[in-house]
Amino acid sequence: MIKKLASHVKQYKRSALLTPLCAAGEVVMEVLIPLVMAQLINKGIEAGDMGALIKFGLLMMMLALVSLFFGVACAHLASHASTGFGANLRQAMYQNIQRFSFANIDKFSTAGLVTRLTTDVTNIQNTFQMITRIAVRAPLTLIFSLVAALSISGNLSVIFLAALLFLGVTLSLIIGTVSKLFSQVFKKYDALNASVQENVKGIRVVKAFVREEHEGQKFREASGGVYKLFVKAENIIALNGPVMMGTVYTVILLLSWFGAKQVCTPESGMLVGDLSAMFSYVMSILMNLMMLSMIFVNLTMSAAAGKRIVEVLDEEPSITNPEEPLTEVQDGSIDFNDVSFKYHTEGSGDDILEDINLHINSGETIGIIGGTGCGKTTLVSLISRLYDVTEGSVCVGGRDVREYDMEALRDQVAVVLQKNVLFSGTILDNLRWGKEDATLEECQAVCRQACADEFIEKMPDKYDTFIEQGGTNVSGGQKQRLCIARALLKKPRVLILDDSTSAVDTATDAKIRRAFKEAIPGTTKLIIAQRIASVQDADRIIVMEDGKIAAFDTHEALLEKSEIYREIYETQTSGSGDFDETNSDKDIEVWDINKQQPKKPLMPPFPMPPMKDKKSHKHKEVKMQ
């Protein structure tokens, strides 16, 4: 772990190496000052020699100034190295996270990654600064002070050694107890961050349902968990102060008692100046020992943070480029060959997809429909290699997706995800995620295809309108249309819409699909939807159930052959909302509270095939009010 973390010091190695050297210089000067002070007392004050007094006084001033210089340089270099080290760690973690596949991301919670990038790195950064500065200064001060004390009086130095032994045992007991508590604290931090993130992100829902008190209680519980562990740990650490100060005062008393006796005994050879120097070394030794105890406590706390950081740095992306990747996708044809898939996460059970075999021609429009959780999103995620198959293969343009360069593949397989995301910036900034150098004319063209120009042109700043973080200042339907336009800028060979028009009215939905036919006829289009109206004019439709393909054919053929599809169709055309369950025996909600059909058509005016009446088992034409 230490080697892995240290490798990210990089360009700050010079500052990191100079810091201990400056600390050593500062320590040498501080240790020499009491020796000079002893000579000043013995040869200047006691002897009444003004020349010696001035000489040793000036020498002490010079040593103090040199010590100050080394101290300032040490603080500056330590700060420079530690902040740079922290920045490198965050950058390395962030870059590695960007390389993660969805499978890697599933291992870490969002809140956990935020904690590692912020709190954990800050702890490591502070500890690194202490190691390069105080962790060098304190041991050197202890060693040099002990040597100087031994040179003055070997007998009195025994008091120091006994105190050091006692404090060392006490400190090791404190650290051993506290280390387990600190390792638990960071897990509590994850829960705290998760609570804050969830609440802030869903603040509109919280306020709409008046759940502020409930969310406040969740936060208090998460915050209380961190509080309790820290209090428990700090209560143990707090013992260090009284023990340390008690030892200091005990040593001073013993030194005063035995030192005074030796000064009063001419045979001992000990002078008043020597005893004064011994008192200086007492405070120096014991104060630096207290600093060492603080370092050990911080090291204990940072050890847990370091492990969590290294976990992210060591995580290898489960999806990588092959040695000689293909960089060009020939066409938009898609093949699933005996595909099965399961999530490789703890607690994952059966396959999400099982025995999938499909052939989709380039330029086809394919609808995908089925109940929630049947595997629709997972199926299309395999095409752009957001996940890798467990068994079988997925081919695009006649080649296995694992043979392509991932950037090249994803440039040609554009996905508009189920959860639409816009970033803070102008509408143009968001559109240019699809193509960085896109001109205004290109952006306007794709917005017309996605029917986004209808609302953009009404905005005061039009394409320069600022989008708030998360797209909070645009509606759900507007957000979806902007995301579709962004994907169209790529001019992909395959376009996947994962329920991306669910917030759009049926008339606009029909306009978008009509624009696709006219503007991108050569692009293979996969449309996941809950409304049959969104897919019934597709070339073919995939009906999914429990991770398997229940049927795959045209709208008319499915009405005749597929009972599941027919039930969905009958449910939706009878006046209910979007389909989510295929059980026709369940109660069906209607559009109007008075149980009446709406006056406007539920779907755009596509030709309706004959529909079977469940009661009479005869065919009849469905008329819209």
N, C-alpha and C positions, 0 to 999 in steps of 0.2 A: 504493500500500500504506500509506504513512504517513498519508495523508488518511483512509483507511478506518479505520485503528486509532485515530487521534486523535479521530474522531467519537464514540468510546465513552468519552471522559473525562467527558462530560456534567456531572453535578452536582458534579464535583470540579474544575471549571475554575478556580474561585476559589482553591483551594489550590494548583493547578498554576501559576497566574499569580503568586501571592504568593511562592512558593518562590524563583524566580530573583531577585525584588526583595530578599528577605532575604539571599540569597547575595551579591548585589552590595553590600549594606550591610556584610556581614561582610568582604568583600574590601577595601573602602575603608578600614575601620578597621585591617585587618592591614597594609595598605600604608603608612598614616600612622604606625604605631608605629615602624618603623625611622627615619623622618625625625625624629620627636620624640626618639628615642634618640640620634641624631647630635647634635641640639641640646643634649641633656642632657650628653653627653660634652664637646662643644666649649665650651659656655657655662657649664656647671656644674662638671664635674670638672676639665677643663683650666684653666679660668679661676679655679677656687677660689671660685665664687660659690654660697653655700649657698641663697640665695633662688631662683636659677635652677634649682638642682638639685631643690629641693622642687616648684617650679612645673611643671617638665617631668616630674618623677616622678609627680605627681598627674594630669597630663594623660595620661601613658601608662596609668595605672591606669584612668582613665575610658574611654579608647579600648578597652582590653582588655575591660572590662565590657560596653560597647556591642557589641563584636565577639562576646562570649559570648552575649548576648541574641539577636542576629541568627542566630548559629549554631544555637542551640537551636530557635528558631522555624522556621528553614529545615529542620532535620531532622524536626521534627514535621509540618510541612506537606507535605514530600516523601513521608513515610511514609503520611500520610492520603490523598494524591492517588494514589500508586502502588498501594496496596492496593485502593482503590476502583476504580481503572482496571482492575486485574486481575479484580476481582469482576464488573464490567460486561462484560468480554470473555467470561468464562466463561458468564455468563447469556445473552449474545447468541448465543454458539455453541450452547449447550444448547437455547435456544428454536428456533433455526433447524434443529437436528437433529431436534427434535420435529415439524417441518413436513415433513421429508424423506419422500418416497415410498420404496417398497422399491427402486426403480430408483436413487434418489440414494444410499441406504445402501449399495447394491452397489458404489459407486465407492470407498468408504472402508472400510478394515478396522476392526473394533471396537477392536483394539489401537491403531491409528493415531488414532482419535478420542479415545481415553483419553489418549494422549500429548499431543495438541494441547490438550486441556482442562486438563492438569496441567503437564507439563514445559515445554511451549512457552509457555503463559501466564505461568508463573513467570519464565522468562527475559525475556519482554517486560516484565513488571512490574518486575523488578530494573533493567533497562535504562532504563525510563521514570524511575525514581527517580534514577538516575545522571544522566540528561539534564537533569532539572529542577533538580538540585542541583550535582553535580560538573561537568557539562558547561558550566554557566554560571560556576561559581566558578573553574575552572581557566583558561579563556581570559581572563577579566577580570583574574585575578591576574597572568597573563603580561603582559598589555597595560599594566596600571597599574604593575607592577614595572619593566618596561622603560622606561616614561616617567620614573619616579622615578630609575632608574639613569642615564638619559641626562641628567637634570637635575643629577645629581651630577658625572658625568664621561663625556663623550662618547667619549673614547679607550678607556676600560676597557669601555664597553658593547659595543664591537666584538667582544670575547671572547664575550659572551652571544649575539650575533647569529650568530656562526660555529657555536657549540654548537647553537643552535636549528636551523640549516640541516642540520647533520650528523644530529641526532637525527630530524628530520622525514623525511629520506631513508630512514634505517634503519627507522623505524616503518612507512613505506608499503610497504617490501619485506616486512616481517614480516606485515602485514595481508593483503597480496595472496596470500601463500602459505597462510596459515591459513584464509582465508574458504572455500576449496574443501573443506577438511577438515571444517569445522563443518557445511557443508550436507549432508555424508554422515552425520554423527553421528546426526541425528534419524531417519533411515531405520533405523539400527541400533537406536535406541530402540524403534521400532515392533516390530521383530523380538523384542526383549527382553520387551516387554510382552505380546506374543502368546504367547511361551513360558510366562511366568508365569501368564497368564490360562488358557491351555489346561490347564496342569498342575494348577492349583488347582481348576478346574471339574471336571476328570476325575480327581481324586485317588483316588476309590474304585476306578476302573478301573486306575489306575497301580499301586495296592497289590495289587489282586486278581491282576494279572499279573506282580507283582514287577518292575516296570519303573522303579524309582526311579533306578537307575544310568543307564539310557538317557535318562530325562528330565533327570537332572542333567547329563549330557553335552550335551544340547541347550541347557540354560540356560547352561552354561559357554561354549559356542560363541557364543551370542547376547551374553552379557556380555563375552566376549573381544573381540568385534567393536567394541563401544563403547569398551572399554579401549584397544585398539590405536590407534583413531583419536584418542582424547583424549590418549594419551601422545605420539603423533606431533605433534599440534597444540601441546601444552604444551611439548614440547622446543624447538619453534621460538619459542614465546612467551617461554620462559625466557631466550632470548638478549637479550631486551629489558632485563632487570635488570642484567646485567654491563655492557652497552653504556651504559645510563643512568648507573650509578654511576661507571663509568670516565670518562665525560664530566664528571660533577659534580666528581670529584677533580681532573681535568685543569684545569677552569675555576678551581677554588680555588687550585691551584698557580700558574697564570698570573696570577690576580688578586693573589695574595700577592706574587709577584715584581714585577710592574709597579706594583701599588698601593703597595708599600713604597717603591719608587723615587720615586714622585710625592709621597708624604708627606715623604720626606727632601729633596725639592727644593722650597724655599720658593716658587719662581716658579710652580709648578703650582697653588698655592692650595688643595690638597687637605689636609684635616685628618684626624686619627685617627678622629674620629667618622664622617666621611664614608666612610672605608674600612670601618668596622664595619657601616655601613648597606649598603654594597655586598655584603659577605659575607652579610648577611641576605637580600638580594634574590637572590643566587646560589642559595641553598637553596630559596627560595620559587619562583623561576622553574623550576628543574630538577625539584623535587618535583611541582609542578603539571603539568609536562610529562609526568612519569611517570604521573600520574593520567589525563591525556589519552590516553596510550597504552593504559591499561586500558579506558578508555571505548571507544576504537576497536575493541579486541579484542572487548568485549562487544557492540558494535553489529554487528560481523561475525557473531558467533554468533547474535545475535537476529534478524538479517535473514532467515536460513533459517526460524527459528521464526515470524516475522511472516508470511512467505509462506504457510506451512502454515495459520496461523490464518485468514488472509484467504481462502484456498481454501474453508474451511468457511463463512465469513460470506457469501461471494459466490455460493455454490452455491444456485441457485434451484430450488425444488421442481418436479419434472417434472409433478406432478399438482396442479392448483389449482382453486379454485371458479370457476364461470362468473360473469359480471357480475350476472345476475339468477337465482340458483339456486333450484331447487324445494326446498321444505322438507318436503314430505309425500309419502310413498310410498303410492300408492293400494291396492295389493295385493301379494301375493307371487309374481305371475307372472314368469317369467324367459324371455328370448329371446336367443339367440345368432344373429346374422345375418352369415353369411360371415366369421366371425372367424378371423384369423390373428394369431399373436403370436410375437415373439422378444425376447430380452433384449438391450437396447442397451448391452452392455458389451464391453470389448476382448476379442477372441477368440471372440465369439459367432458361431455358424455358422448352420445352417438354422433354420427356424421351429420353435418348441417345440410350437405348436398350428397346425393348418392346416385351413382350410375347415370350420369348426365351424358347424353349423346345428342349433339346438335350439329347441323350444318346451315350456316346463314350466308347467303350470297352477297357479294359486294353491291352496295347501293340499295339493298332491301330495307324496308321499314318494318321492324319487328315490335309488336306489343308484348308486354309481359304483365300478367295479371294473376292474382292469387291472394289468399288471406294473409294477415299480418303474421310474420315469423315463418313464412314458408320457404324463405331463402332467396327471394328476388334480388335484394341488394347484394348479398354474398355472391350470387351468380355473376353479376356484372362486374363486381370488384376483381374477379379473377382475370377479366379481359385486359384491364390496364395493369395487372400484376400488383395490385395493392396487397393481395395475399397470393401465396403460391399454393397450387393444388396439393392435396395429400396423396392422391392417386390419379393416374391418367395424365392428360395434357390438354392445354388450351392453345389453339393456334390462331394467329391473326395474319392475314396475307399469306397463308400457306405455311408459315413457320411458327414453331413453338415460341410462345412469348418469353420463355426463359433464355432464348437465343439473342434477344434484342438488347441493345443499350436502353436502359430504363427511361432516360430522358427522351430518346428518339421515339420510343413506344408511346409514352404518355403525351408527347406532342401530337401524335396521330390518333390517339384514343382519348377524346375529350369527355370528361365526366362532369355532369352537373349533379352534385350530391343531394341527398335527401335533406340534409341540414345545410341550407344556403348560408354562406358567410361572405359578408362584405367588410372591407377594412377601412379605417379612417383615412380620408383623402377625398379628392373630387371624384365625380362619376368617371371622368376620363382616366384617372389613376387606377380605378378599380377595373375598368374595361381593359386597360393595357397589361393587366396580369396575363391575359390571353396572348398578347403580342406586345412586347416592350416598345417597339418602334412604330406602332400602328398610327396612322394619320387620323385626323379628325373625320375625314370622309369615310375611312374604313370603319371607324367606330359608329358613325351615323348609319352606315349600311347594315351592320349587324343588329343595331338597335331597331331598325325598321323590321328586320326579319323576326326579331323577338318581341315585336309590338311594344318595345320600351320607349320608342320615340314619342308615343302618345302622351306620356306624362312628363318626359324630360323637357319637351318643347314648351310645356306650360310653366316650368320653373323659371324664376327670374334670372338665374345664372346659367340655365340650361346645362350643358355638359361640364361646366365649371362649378356646379352645385356641390357643396361639401357634404360628404356622407359621414355621419358620426360613427364612432366605434361600434361594430356589430350591426351597422345599418339601422339604427334605432329611429332615424328620422324618415324612413320610407316604409311603406306597408309590406306585408308578406308577399303579395302578388307582384309589387314593383321590384322587390328584392329578387324574386325568382326570375323575372324577365331580364334583369341586369346580369344575373349569373348565367343565363342562357346565352345572352349576347357576348359575354366574356368568353364562353366556350367556343362560340362560333368564330371568333377572331382567329383561332388557331387554324381554321380551315382543315379540320381533321378528316381522316378517312372513316373514323367511327365516332359517332356522337351518342352518348348514353345520357338519358334523362331519367334520373331516379326519383319518380314521383315529383317532378320539378314544376308541375303546373297545377298542383293541388290547391294553391291559394288564388288561382286565376279563374275567372268566370268562364263558362263553357264557350261563349262566343269568341273571347280572346284566345282560348285554347285552340279552337278551330282555326282561327287566323294564323296562329303560330305554326300549326301543322301544315296548313296550306302553303305558307311561306317556305317551309322546309322542302316541300315537294318541288317548288319552283326554283329556289335559290341553290339548294345543295342536293340535286337528284343523285349524284354519284356517291354521296356519303351514306354509309350504313348507319341506320338510326335505330336505337333500342330504347323504347319508351316504357318505363314502368309506371303503372297507373292503378288507381282504385276504381276509376270510372271507365266503364266500357266505351262511353262516348269518346274517350281520349285515344282508344286503340282500335276501334272497330273498322276504321278505314285503312289499317295497316295491311301490308302484304300478307303477313302471317302473324298469328298470336300464340304465345306460349302460355299455357295454363299450368301453374305450379301448385303443388300440394305436398306438404310435409317433406320438403327438400327434394322432391322428384318432379319430373315433367309428366303431368297427367294427360296433356294433349298439346298438339302443335299443328295448327292448320289455319285456314282462313276463317273469317268471322262467320260466313254462311255455313261452312262445313262444321265448325265447332258447335253451332246451334243445333245441328242435326245429330252430331256424334257425341259431344261431351255434355254429360249431365251437369257437371260442376259449372261449366261456362253458361249453360242454359239457365241454371238457377240464378246465377249472378245477373244475367241479362234480365230475366223476368223480375227479379227483386228490384233492380234499378229503374226499369221502365214502368213499374207499377206505382211509382211516386215516392220511393224512399230515397235516402241519401246514398253516399258512397258505400261500396261493398267492403265488408271486413270479415264476415263469416258466411259460409256457404250453406248453413243449415236453414232451409226454407221453412221449416216448421216453427222457427222462433218468431216472436212478435216483430213486426217491421214498423219502424218509425215513418211517419209521413211528413211531407214538407210543411203542411199547414196545420195550425193548432185545431182547426175545425174539421180536420180529416178530409180536406178537399184538395184536388190537384191544383197546382199553380196555373195561373192564366197564361204565363209565358212558357215556351217550350223548355223542357228540361235539358234537351240536347240540341246541338246545331242541326240544321235540316239535312241530315244524311238519309239516304233511302233506307227504310226500315224493312227487314225481311219479315216474312210471316212468323207469328209467334204462337206457340201451342198453348191452348187454354188447358190449365191443369185439371179443371173439373170435367169438361166434356171431352178432353183429349182430341179436340178438333182445332184446325187452324183458323185464325181470324186476324184481321188487320188491326194494328194498334193505332188508334187515333189520339192525337194530342189535342187537349182542350185549347 
